[in-house]
Amino acid sequence: MANKKFILSGGGTGGHIYPAIAIADELKRRFPESEILFVGAKDKMEMQKVPQAGYSIKGLWIAGIQRKLTLDNAMFPLKLVSSLIKARGIIKSFKPDVVIGTGGFASGPLLKAASSMGIPTVIQEQNSYPGITNKWLSKQADKICVAYDNLERFFPASKIVFTGNPVRQDLIHTEDNRAAALQKYGLDPQKKTLLVLGGSLGSMRINQLIAKELTWLLAQNVQVIWQCGKFYFEQYRHHGDTDNVQVLSFIDRMDLAYAAADVVLSRSGASSVSELCIVGKPVIFIPSPNVAEDHQTKNAQSIVDKDGALMLKEVQLDTQFQPVFEDLLHNEDKQRRLGENIKKLAKVNATNDIVEEIIKLLRD
């Protein structure tokens, strides 16, 4: 099965982009002579992140539907038709053997076009509640790789394969990199390190929390790596002028950031949860309430129910953050228990299992 061609599409957020890159990396490992092309949405973060990972990408003129009446909504039908036409052109030119979508706006017209042209398609759904794009595509997809149970409510049961979410393989042995991580971030090995993650785009509410509690955190002899997101960097970057605080718009080496961390404060998007299971660090999840069907709370609750993490809802932050964090910081038995329990939930072979499903389609 040499010289195969694959198109992957997933974007808008890191939660769609990085699973696609992880799948591409495994395909390249299995098929070194293969050709791989990404398709994304113009002006979205995949147009930068995918080339940084070493892959070519083409952009479609597509965006999602907003909840209120806007000019973008009025333009959506035109964008969709334009993207379907361009997607068909890309597929005719590239001639892929399989097309894989991990969610996001661009994967809709791409996989729709591929299905209509008789090309096998695979959907990878990260969340417990699927996005509108993947629900739209599911009836025509050949395989749907999922990370949560009970998705038969949304997808044809005969197409579902339970694989878990793909993650970057460099996260599997992060503890081996602790010395390099401490050096990269200039950290004091005698102090505990808090890693703050607001998702690839950043979280306004988590940023507000850390800004408010920063003096208190430093008084606990804690040092902070704070990923605030590119939209918030200018607002919060001055906090990085303080000793023991690093404010970053984006973390380019997540393996080292995780290796440095003693405690992680994080949103609970599906990719973040999957990564944190593999890393096995004590986590306090702060789910975003502004997502479909409150799926981040469900993602976090599935870990909390197995004593693998703590969770604080946004409405609890002002009153509960300090006591919950302080208790965890000073209770090493609790840190160890949470870390061990969340690691038991890791699906380290997810990327491999997804690629196995792709290979089955190639054989068929």
N, C-alpha and C positions, 0 to 999 in steps of 0.2 A: 504493500500500500504506500509506495513512495510517491513523492511529488504531489501530494494532496494540497487542495486549496481550501482555506477556511475564511469566512467573514464573521467577525464578532461585532456586536453592537450593545452598548450599555453606557448610560451617562446621565449627566445632570448633577449627580452627587457621587462621592467616593464609594458609597454603598452599592452603586451599579458598576462603576468603572473598575474597581480593584478585583471583584470577582471575575470580570471579563479578562483582565490582564493575567490573573492566576490561571485561568483555563488556557489562555493563549500560550503561557510559558510551558504548561504541561504538554500541550499539543506539539510545541516546538521541540520539547525534549524527546517525545515519542517519534516525531517525524521531522528530523533535522533538515530535510530537503523541502519541507512544505512551505507554501506561501500563505501568509496571514495578513489580512487587511481588516482594519476597524472602520466602522461607520458611526459617526456621532452627530450631535446637533451643533450647528454653527454657533460660535460665541459661548459655548458651555465649556466646563473645565476639562472635559475629555480631550479637547483639541490641543491642550498643553500636556496633560498627564500621559496620554498614550504615546506620543513621540518621545517623551522622557523615558518611557519604558522600552523604547527601541522598536516600536511598530509604526507603520504608516496608517494614516487615518484620512477619510474623506468626510466632509460635513454636509448635512442636509439642512434645509431651511424649515425647521420645525420647532414648535414649542407647545407646552401644555395649555389646557383650557383653564383660565382663571375663574375663581368663584364669583367674581362680580363682572358686570358688563364693562368690557374694555375694548380698545381698538385691536389688541392682540387676539381677543376672542373672535371679533368680526373677521379677522384675517385667517383664522384657523383653517377653514375649508380650502382656501387658496394654498396655504402652506402644506396641507396634507396632500393635495393633488400634486403640487410641485415635487414634494418629497417622494411620493410613490413613483412618479415618472423618473426622477433622478436615481432612485433605488433600483429600478428596473435596468437603467442604463449601466449602473455600477455592476450589477449581477451579470448582465450580458457580456460586459467587457472582461470581468475577472473570472467568471465561470467557476464559482465555488462548488465544492463537493457537499459541504454542509454549512448552514448558517445558524449561528448561535446568538441568542438574545438574553441579556441579563436585566432587562428593564430599562426604563427611561424613554423619553419621547422618540428618539431616532430609531429605536428597535422596532417600533410599531410598523411604520411603512416599509422598513427593510424586510422584516420577516413576512409581512403580508405579501409583498412582491415576490419573495422567494417561494412561498407556498403556492402562489398562483402560477409560478413557472415550473412547478414540480420538483423543486429542490428540497431535500430533507431539512427540517428545522428543529432546533432544540431550544426550549425556554428554561432558564434557571431563575427560579423565584426564591428570593432570600427571606421574605417575611411571612408571618403567620396570617397576614391579611394581604392578598395580592393587590398590586397596583392596577389601574385601569388598562394600561397597555397590555400586560400579560393576560388579563382576563379576556380582552378583545382577541388576542392571538390564539388562545388555548385550543379552540375547536379545530384549528388547522395545523397545529404543531404536531410533530411526530413523537416527541418525548418532552416531558415536563419534570425537571429535577427540582425537588423541594427540600426544605430544611425543617418543616414542621408537619405534625400530624393533622389529620382532619381537613385537608384542602380539597377533598372531594366535593365540598360545598361549592367550589368555584371552578374546578377543572374536571375534565373527564377522567374518571378513576382508572381507566385502562391505560392511560398515558403517564400516570404519575409514577415517579421513581424517587424513593426517599434516599437522598445522598448526603444531606447537610450542605452547608455553604462553603464555597471554595475560599481559601485564604492563602496568603503569600507564604511560601515554604520557609522563608527566613525567620518566621516567628516560632517555629517548632522548638528551637533550642536557644531561646533568648538568654537563659541564665549563663550560658557559656560566654556571653558578650558583656557581662556586667562591668568588668574592668574597663573595656573599651568605651562603654556607655558613660561611666563616671568621668572618664577623661574627655570625651566629646563635649559633654555639657558642663565640665568644670565643677563637678559636684563634690561635696564633702562626704566621704564615706562614713563619717560618724553621725550623720544626720539622716533622718527619714525623708524620702522624696515622695511628694504628691504629684502625680501626673493628671492633668486636667484635659479632658477631651470633649469638645462640643460638637463632634461630627465634622465632616470635611468642609462645610460652609460656616461652621461656628454656631454657637448658641447664645443668643442675647441674654437669656435668663441665667445661664451658668456663668457667663462673663460678669453679670451684675453681682452674682453671689460671691465670686472670687474677689472682685474689687472691694466689696463690702467687708469680707472676712480676712483680707490679706494680712493686715496687722496682727490679728489674732492668730492666724496660722503661723506666722513667723515667730510669735511669742511661744508657740508650742515646739520650737526648735525644728521646724519643718522647712525644707526647701521645695520650690515649686517649679515644675515645667508646665507652662500654661499655653495650650494651643487654643487661640481665641478665634481663629478663622479670618480670612482675608478681608471680609466686610467690616470687621470690628478692630482690625489691627491698629489703625491710626488712633482710634479712641482709647485703646488700652496699652499701647506700646510703652508709654512713660512709666508704667509699673515695673518694667524690666530694668529701669535704672536703679532699682533697689537691690541690695545684696541678697543672694539666695532666691531670686525670682528671675525666670527667663520667660519672656512673652514671645510666642512664635505665631505667625499667621498660619503656617503649615509645617508639619513634621515630615521631613524627607526620609528619615530612617526610623520607621516605627519599631523595628526590631531593637534598636538601641534605646529608644524612649521607654519601651516596655521593660527592657533589661534594667534600666536605671530605677524604675518605679518600685516603691514599697506598697503604696496604696494608689488606686486609680479611681478617679471621679469621671463618670462617662454618661453620655446619652446611651440609649439602648436600641439603636438601629440594628438590623439583623447582622450586618457585617461586623460591627463593633462587638456584638455579643459573641459571635463565632470566634473572632480573634482573641477576645478575653478568655474564652474557655480554653483555648490552646495555650495561652500565656500562663494561666493559672495564678494570677495575682488577686489579692483581696480587692473587691470592687464595691463602690457605692454607685448604683445606677440612678440617674435622674431622667426619667422618660420625658420625651416631648409630648405634650398633650395635643399638639396641633398636627396630628397625622391621622390618616384614614382608620376608622374603627379603633382608635387608641392602641394601635398595634405595638408601639414601643413599650407601653405598660405591660402588655401581655408577654412580650419578649422577656422583659426583666422578671416578671412574676414567675415565669417558667423556671428561672434560675433560683430565685429566692425560695420557691417551694421546695427545692432540693438542698437548701441550706448552702447555696453556692455563692451568694452575694447579698448585699443589703440594697434597699431601695428607698429613696425619698421622692415624693411627688413635689412638684413645684410649689404647691400651696403650703408644704411643710417646711420649706427651706429656712424661712426666717426664724422659726422657733426650734427646729429639730436638727439643723446641720451641726451646730457646735457640739451638743451632747453625743450625737451619733458618731461623728468623726473622732472626737476625743476618746470615746470608749474603744473604738477600733484601733486607734493609734497606740494606745497603751495596753492593749490586750493581744499579746503575740500568739497565744493559743488560738484566739478567734481568727487572727490573720491567717495562721497556718491552716485552720480547718476550712475556712472559706476558699482559700487557694487550692487546697486538695480537692474539695468537692466540686468546684467549678471546672477543674481540669478533667474530672471524670466524665463530664458532659461533652468534651471536645470530640469532634469528628475529624480526625487528622487526615483521613483518606478521602475527604469529600471531593477534592479536585481530581484525584485519580479516578474515583467512581464516576464522576460526570464525564470524563474523557472516555471511560470504558463504554458508556452509553453512546457517545458519538461514534466510537469505533464500530459498535454493533450496527449503527445506521450505515456506515461505510460498507460493511460486509453485506448488508441486505441489499 
